[in-house]
Amino acid sequence: MNRQAILLIAFIFIYSIHAFAGEEANVLIELKTPAIETKKTASLKSIFIESVSDSRAFSEPDVPAIVPSWGLVEGQERTDDIKYRAVARAVWRGGSKGGNVLIGNGDVMSFTKEIISSAFRSIGYDVIEDKTDIKADTIMVSLDVMNFWAYFEQVIAGGSITTNIETSITMKSDNTTKKITIKVSGNRWAYNPRKPSNWEAVYNMSLSDMLDTAVNEIKK
């Protein structure tokens, strides 16, 4: 075995120890709501988001990390709070061990509501927050988080993180119902699934794409 091969093997070994040390602990990330210019158009009705749900189904932790699933963290209960904040497993795609990647400054429903609200406002709708401001012609909106998950794909000297976000929007007004599905995905190179900034970078990019896609779909 030549010197270059030995160095390569040593590098992979050191990388593996670094990348997956403490793999059964949670990783906390901070997401950002993308900024967008808002306006009000008198001809458009008001919007009230009456409900936001998370219908993602979580599997047992013995499945590959590409599948939404519970993390393996000693002493951690499977609560709704953990589920609503979980957006990945901090392991490579085929791995079945590892803790959750959790949103530390909200959950999938709060970020979904903020982004869809921003999309409506950018078009010119008046998004009202108080039920007492609802009018007879206010459009009632329901949101359902169908997918909000990411996974790490390992290669020799690093890997990539792929996100998949899918949200259903139901708009009801004047005995009519309109349904819209927002679906985006993103991918970004990353070298360590234990580093929060790697997940934050690709998720913030995907949230920006989600906002743009929502604006375009709502306008149709």
C-alpha positions, 0 to 999 in steps of 0.5 A: 500500500503506497503512502497516498493510500495510507493517508487517505484511509487515515483521513477517512477514519479521522473524519468519521470520528469527527463527524459522528462523535456524539451521534445520539445527541440532538442538534439544535438549529436556528432558522430564518424567515426570508424577507419580502416586500409587503403591500396592500391591494384594496381589491383583494380580500382579507386572509385569516389563517385559522389552522396549521397542522403537521401531518408528517408520520414518524417511523421508528428509529431503526429506519434510514434517516431519509425517512421522518423518524424518531431520534435515538436520544437516551431519556428523550420522550416522544412528545408532540413538541419534539415531533413539531421541531424535528426536521432531520436525523443527525446521521448519514442517509442510510444510518438508523442511529442518531439524534434529531435535528431540532428547530430551536427557535420555533417549529415546522408549523410556525415557520410555515405560517410565517412564510405563507402569511408573507406570501399573501402579504407580498401579493397584496392581501391583508393577513389579519391576526385577530378573529374579531377582524374577520369579515363576511368575505374574509378568506379562511385558510388552513395549512397542513405540513405534509413534509418538512424533512432533510437527510445527509448523504455521505461520500468519502470526504464529506457529503450533501444535505437534501431538504424536502418541504411540502405544504398544502394550502386550503382557501375557503370563501363564498362557498368555494374551495381552492387547494394549493400544494407548495413543494420545494427541495434543496441540496447543499454540500456539507461535511458534517451532519453534527454541525448546525450551520450545515443544516441551517444553510440548506434549510434557509435556502429552501425556505426562501424557495418555498416563499417564492413558490407560494407567491407564484402558486397563489397568484394562479 
